[in-house]
Amino acid sequence: MEDKEGNIWIGTRVAEKDNADTNKRSGKGGLNKYNGGKLIHFPETKGLNESDVLTIYKDNSNDLWFSTTSHGVYCYKNNTFVNYNIPASTMSFLKDNKGNIWLGCAGGLYRINPNGEILNITTKGPWN
C-alpha cells in the first residue's frame, strides 16, 4: 500500500509457515516500510514484528490500518501506531462516512467507532 508521502508499506508472514524444508526458511514476518532508499522494520511494536501482517488498508483520511493474526489491528495515524484488540483475524476494512471502521473478520463482523469503542456486530447487532 502506498501512503500519502509515497512510502510503500508491505505486510509479510512468518517464514516458518511457508516452507516445509526448514533449511529454506528465512524471515521473521511483520510490517515493513520502503521509503525509496531503505526498508524499515518496526521491531519495537509488538504484533507488527515477528508476526503475520495480513491486510493493509488506507482509509479516506489517509490513515493506514494493518491486520495481524494474533494482535488485533493497528491504525497508523500521525506517525503513531494505535492497537485495537480485535480477537479474530481481519480480512477486510471499510471506513464509512460517519468515521466508523468496519472489519470483516474470521470471527464475524466488528466495528470500531470514531471514539475507539470496539463492537462485535455479529453478537450485538440490530437483529433478533
TORDO-510153 format. One record per residue: residue number from 1; x, y, z of N, C-alpha, C in turn. Coordinates in nm, 2 decimals, m for minus. Each point is the difference from the previous one (the first is absolute). Layout:
REM TORDO-510153
(NUM,(X,Y,Z),(X,Y,Z),(X,Y,Z)),
...
//
This chain:
REM TORDO-510153
(1,(0.09,m0.12,0.00),(m0.09,0.12,0.00),(0.09,0.12,0.00)),
(2,(m0.03,0.10,m0.08),(0.07,0.12,m0.01),(m0.07,0.11,0.09)),
(3,(0.08,0.07,0.09),(m0.05,0.10,0.08),(0.00,0.14,m0.07)),
(4,(m0.04,0.10,0.07),(m0.01,0.13,m0.06),(0.14,0.06,m0.03)),
(5,(0.10,m0.05,0.07),(0.14,0.05,m0.02),(0.07,m0.08,m0.11)),
(6,(m0.06,m0.10,m0.05),(0.06,m0.08,m0.11),(0.08,m0.12,0.06)),
(7,(m0.01,m0.03,0.13),(0.06,m0.12,0.06),(m0.08,m0.12,m0.04)),
(8,(0.06,m0.11,m0.02),(m0.07,m0.13,m0.02),(0.00,m0.08,0.12)),
(9,(m0.11,m0.05,0.05),(m0.02,m0.08,0.12),(m0.02,m0.14,m0.05)),
(10,(0.07,m0.10,0.07),(m0.01,m0.14,m0.04),(m0.02,m0.08,0.12)),
(11,(m0.10,m0.08,0.00),(m0.03,m0.10,0.11),(0.05,m0.13,m0.04)),
(12,(0.07,m0.07,0.09),(0.06,m0.13,m0.03),(m0.04,m0.11,0.10)),
(13,(0.01,m0.12,m0.03),(m0.02,m0.11,0.09),(0.13,m0.06,0.06)),
(14,(m0.02,m0.06,0.11),(0.12,m0.07,0.06),(0.04,m0.12,m0.09)),
(15,(0.13,0.00,m0.03),(0.04,m0.10,m0.10),(m0.01,m0.15,0.04)),
(16,(m0.01,m0.02,0.13),(m0.01,m0.14,0.04),(m0.12,m0.07,m0.05)),
(17,(m0.10,0.08,m0.04),(m0.13,m0.06,m0.05),(0.00,m0.02,m0.15)),
(18,(0.11,0.04,m0.07),(m0.01,0.00,m0.14),(0.08,m0.11,m0.07)),
(19,(0.10,m0.06,0.06),(0.08,m0.10,m0.07),(0.02,m0.12,0.09)),
(20,(m0.04,m0.12,m0.05),(0.01,m0.12,0.07),(0.15,m0.04,0.03)),
(21,(0.09,0.05,m0.08),(0.14,m0.02,0.02),(0.06,0.11,0.10)),
(22,(0.03,m0.04,0.12),(0.04,0.09,0.10),(0.13,0.08,m0.04)),
(23,(0.08,m0.06,m0.09),(0.12,0.07,m0.04),(m0.02,0.11,m0.10)),
(24,(m0.12,0.00,m0.05),(m0.04,0.11,m0.10),(m0.09,0.10,0.06)),
(25,(m0.01,0.01,0.13),(m0.08,0.10,0.06),(0.08,0.12,0.04)),
(26,(m0.05,0.12,m0.03),(0.07,0.12,0.05),(m0.11,0.11,0.01)),
(27,(0.02,0.09,0.09),(m0.09,0.11,0.02),(m0.09,m0.01,0.12)),
(28,(m0.01,0.10,0.07),(m0.08,0.00,0.13),(m0.14,0.06,m0.02)),
(29,(m0.03,0.04,m0.12),(m0.13,0.06,m0.02),(m0.02,0.13,0.06)),
(30,(m0.12,0.06,m0.02),(m0.03,0.13,0.06),(m0.03,0.10,m0.10)),
(31,(0.01,0.13,0.05),(m0.02,0.11,m0.09),(0.13,0.07,m0.04)),
(32,(0.00,0.04,m0.12),(0.12,0.07,m0.06),(m0.05,0.12,m0.08)),
(33,(0.09,0.10,0.00),(m0.03,0.12,m0.08),(0.12,0.03,m0.09)),
(34,(m0.02,0.02,m0.13),(0.10,0.03,m0.09),(m0.01,0.15,m0.03)),
(35,(0.10,0.08,0.03),(0.00,0.14,m0.02),(0.07,0.05,m0.13)),
(36,(0.03,m0.09,m0.08),(0.07,0.03,m0.13),(0.15,m0.02,0.01)),
(37,(0.05,m0.01,0.12),(0.14,m0.02,0.02),(0.03,m0.12,0.09)),
(38,(m0.08,m0.03,0.09),(0.02,m0.11,0.09),(m0.13,m0.06,0.05)),
(39,(0.01,m0.13,0.05),(m0.11,m0.07,0.05),(0.01,0.02,0.16)),
(40,(m0.11,0.04,0.05),(m0.01,0.03,0.15),(m0.09,m0.10,0.06)),
(41,(0.04,m0.07,0.11),(m0.07,m0.09,0.07),(m0.04,0.06,0.14)),
(42,(m0.10,m0.05,0.07),(m0.05,0.06,0.12),(0.02,m0.09,0.12)),
(43,(0.12,m0.03,0.04),(0.02,m0.10,0.11),(m0.05,0.04,0.13)),
(44,(m0.03,0.12,0.03),(m0.04,0.05,0.13),(m0.15,m0.01,0.01)),
(45,(m0.08,m0.04,m0.10),(m0.14,0.00,0.01),(m0.05,m0.15,0.00)),
(46,(m0.04,m0.04,0.11),(m0.05,m0.14,0.02),(m0.11,m0.03,m0.10)),
(47,(0.00,m0.10,m0.07),(m0.11,m0.03,m0.10),(0.04,0.04,m0.14)),
(48,(0.09,0.09,m0.01),(0.04,0.05,m0.13),(0.14,m0.05,m0.03)),
(49,(0.06,m0.07,0.09),(0.13,m0.06,m0.02),(m0.01,m0.15,0.03)),
(50,(0.07,m0.08,m0.07),(0.00,m0.15,0.01),(m0.14,m0.06,0.01)),
(51,(m0.09,0.05,m0.08),(m0.13,m0.05,m0.01),(m0.06,0.01,m0.14)),
(52,(m0.12,m0.04,m0.02),(m0.06,0.01,m0.13),(m0.08,0.13,m0.01)),
(53,(0.03,0.08,m0.10),(m0.08,0.12,m0.03),(m0.08,m0.04,m0.13)),
(54,(m0.13,m0.01,0.01),(m0.07,m0.06,m0.11),(m0.06,0.10,m0.10)),
(55,(m0.06,0.11,0.05),(m0.07,0.09,m0.08),(0.04,0.14,0.03)),
(56,(0.02,0.09,m0.10),(0.03,0.14,0.02),(m0.11,0.08,m0.08)),
(57,(m0.06,0.10,0.07),(m0.11,0.08,m0.05),(0.03,0.15,0.02)),
(58,(m0.02,0.08,m0.10),(0.01,0.14,0.02),(m0.14,0.06,m0.01)),
(59,(m0.04,0.07,0.11),(m0.13,0.05,0.00),(m0.01,0.14,m0.07)),
(60,(m0.12,0.06,0.00),(m0.02,0.13,m0.07),(0.06,0.12,0.07)),
(61,(0.06,m0.03,0.12),(0.08,0.11,0.07),(0.15,m0.02,m0.02)),
(62,(0.04,m0.10,m0.08),(0.13,m0.04,m0.02),(0.07,m0.07,0.12)),
(63,(m0.08,m0.04,0.09),(0.05,m0.08,0.11),(0.02,m0.14,m0.05)),
(64,(0.10,m0.07,0.05),(0.03,m0.14,m0.04),(m0.04,m0.09,0.11)),
(65,(m0.06,m0.12,m0.04),(m0.05,m0.10,0.09),(0.07,m0.13,m0.04)),
(66,(0.04,m0.08,0.11),(0.08,m0.12,m0.02),(m0.07,m0.11,0.08)),
(67,(m0.02,m0.12,m0.06),(m0.06,m0.11,0.08),(0.11,m0.10,0.02)),
(68,(0.00,m0.06,0.12),(0.09,m0.10,0.04),(m0.07,m0.13,0.04)),
(69,(0.07,m0.11,0.01),(m0.07,m0.12,0.03),(m0.03,m0.02,0.15)),
(70,(0.08,0.06,0.09),(m0.02,m0.02,0.14),(0.01,0.13,0.09)),
(71,(0.01,0.12,m0.06),(0.01,0.12,0.07),(m0.10,0.11,m0.04)),
(72,(m0.11,m0.05,m0.06),(m0.11,0.10,m0.04),(0.04,0.08,m0.12)),
(73,(m0.05,0.12,0.00),(0.03,0.09,m0.11),(0.07,0.13,0.05)),
(74,(0.08,0.06,m0.08),(0.07,0.12,0.03),(m0.04,0.11,m0.10)),
(75,(m0.01,0.12,0.05),(m0.02,0.12,m0.08),(0.12,0.09,0.01)),
(76,(0.05,0.04,m0.12),(0.12,0.08,0.00),(m0.05,0.14,m0.04)),
(77,(0.01,0.09,0.10),(m0.05,0.14,m0.02),(0.09,0.09,0.07)),
(78,(0.04,0.11,m0.06),(0.09,0.10,0.06),(0.13,m0.07,0.05)),
(79,(0.06,m0.09,m0.08),(0.12,m0.07,0.03),(0.00,m0.08,0.13)),
(80,(m0.12,m0.05,0.04),(m0.02,m0.08,0.12),(m0.09,m0.12,m0.04)),
(81,(0.04,m0.11,0.06),(m0.08,m0.12,m0.01),(m0.10,m0.01,0.12)),
(82,(m0.13,m0.02,m0.03),(m0.10,m0.02,0.10),(m0.05,m0.14,m0.02)),
(83,(0.00,m0.08,0.11),(m0.05,m0.14,m0.01),(m0.14,m0.01,0.05)),
(84,(m0.08,m0.08,m0.08),(m0.14,m0.04,0.04),(m0.01,m0.15,0.01)),
(85,(m0.04,m0.04,0.12),(0.00,m0.15,0.03),(m0.12,m0.07,m0.06)),
(86,(0.01,m0.03,m0.12),(m0.10,m0.08,m0.07),(0.04,m0.14,0.01)),
(87,(m0.08,m0.09,0.06),(0.04,m0.13,0.03),(0.00,m0.10,m0.12)),
(88,(m0.02,0.05,m0.12),(0.00,m0.09,m0.12),(0.08,0.06,m0.11)),
(89,(0.05,m0.09,m0.09),(0.07,0.05,m0.11),(m0.09,0.09,m0.09)),
(90,(0.05,0.12,m0.04),(m0.08,0.09,m0.08),(0.05,m0.02,m0.15)),
(91,(m0.10,m0.02,m0.08),(0.03,m0.01,m0.15),(m0.04,0.12,m0.08)),
(92,(m0.09,0.08,0.05),(m0.04,0.12,m0.07),(m0.04,0.12,0.09)),
(93,(0.02,0.12,m0.06),(m0.03,0.12,0.08),(m0.08,0.09,m0.09)),
(94,(m0.08,0.09,0.06),(m0.07,0.10,m0.07),(m0.03,0.11,0.10)),
(95,(0.02,0.13,m0.04),(m0.03,0.11,0.08),(m0.12,0.07,m0.06)),
(96,(m0.11,0.01,0.08),(m0.12,0.06,m0.05),(0.00,0.16,0.01)),
(97,(m0.10,0.06,m0.05),(0.00,0.15,0.01),(m0.03,0.06,0.14)),
(98,(m0.02,m0.09,0.10),(m0.01,0.05,0.13),(0.12,m0.02,0.08)),
(99,(0.11,m0.06,m0.06),(0.13,m0.02,0.06),(0.01,m0.13,0.07)),
(100,(m0.10,m0.09,m0.01),(0.01,m0.14,0.05),(0.09,m0.08,m0.09)),
(101,(0.08,m0.08,0.06),(0.08,m0.10,m0.07),(m0.07,m0.14,0.01)),
(102,(m0.04,m0.06,m0.11),(m0.06,m0.13,0.00),(0.10,m0.10,m0.03)),
(103,(0.00,m0.11,0.07),(0.10,m0.11,m0.02),(m0.07,m0.13,m0.03)),
(104,(0.04,m0.06,m0.11),(m0.05,m0.14,m0.03),(0.10,m0.09,0.05)),
(105,(m0.03,m0.08,0.10),(0.09,m0.09,0.07),(m0.03,m0.15,m0.01)),
(106,(0.09,m0.08,0.04),(m0.02,m0.14,0.01),(m0.11,m0.03,0.10)),
(107,(m0.01,0.09,0.10),(m0.10,m0.02,0.11),(m0.12,0.08,m0.02)),
(108,(m0.03,0.05,m0.12),(m0.12,0.08,m0.02),(0.03,0.14,m0.04)),
(109,(m0.10,0.09,0.02),(0.01,0.14,m0.03),(0.02,0.08,0.12)),
(110,(0.10,0.10,m0.01),(0.03,0.09,0.11),(m0.01,0.14,m0.05)),
(111,(m0.02,0.09,0.10),(0.01,0.15,m0.04),(0.08,0.07,0.11)),
(112,(0.08,0.09,m0.05),(0.07,0.09,0.09),(m0.06,0.14,m0.01)),
(113,(m0.06,0.05,0.10),(m0.06,0.13,m0.01),(0.11,0.11,0.00)),
(114,(m0.03,0.12,m0.04),(0.10,0.11,0.00),(0.06,0.02,0.14)),
(115,(m0.07,m0.03,0.10),(0.06,0.02,0.14),(0.08,m0.12,0.04)),
(116,(0.02,m0.10,m0.08),(0.08,m0.11,0.03),(m0.07,m0.12,0.05)),
(117,(m0.13,0.01,0.03),(m0.07,m0.11,0.05),(m0.01,m0.12,m0.10)),
(118,(0.02,m0.12,0.04),(m0.01,m0.12,m0.08),(m0.13,m0.07,0.02)),
(119,(m0.07,m0.03,m0.10),(m0.13,m0.07,0.01),(0.00,m0.12,m0.09)),
(120,(m0.04,m0.12,0.06),(m0.01,m0.12,m0.08),(m0.15,0.00,m0.06)),
(121,(m0.01,0.04,m0.12),(m0.13,0.01,m0.06),(m0.07,m0.13,m0.01)),
(122,(0.08,m0.11,m0.02),(m0.06,m0.13,m0.02),(m0.08,m0.04,0.12)),
(123,(0.04,0.03,0.12),(m0.07,m0.04,0.12),(m0.08,0.11,0.06)),
(124,(0.02,0.13,m0.03),(m0.07,0.11,0.06),(m0.07,0.09,m0.11)),
(125,(m0.03,m0.06,m0.11),(m0.06,0.08,m0.11),(m0.15,0.03,0.02)),
(126,(m0.05,0.07,m0.10),(m0.14,0.05,0.02),(m0.10,m0.10,m0.06)),
(127,(0.01,m0.13,0.05),(m0.09,m0.10,m0.05),(m0.03,m0.10,0.12)),
(128,(m0.11,m0.08,m0.02),(m0.04,m0.09,0.10),(0.08,m0.13,m0.01)),
//
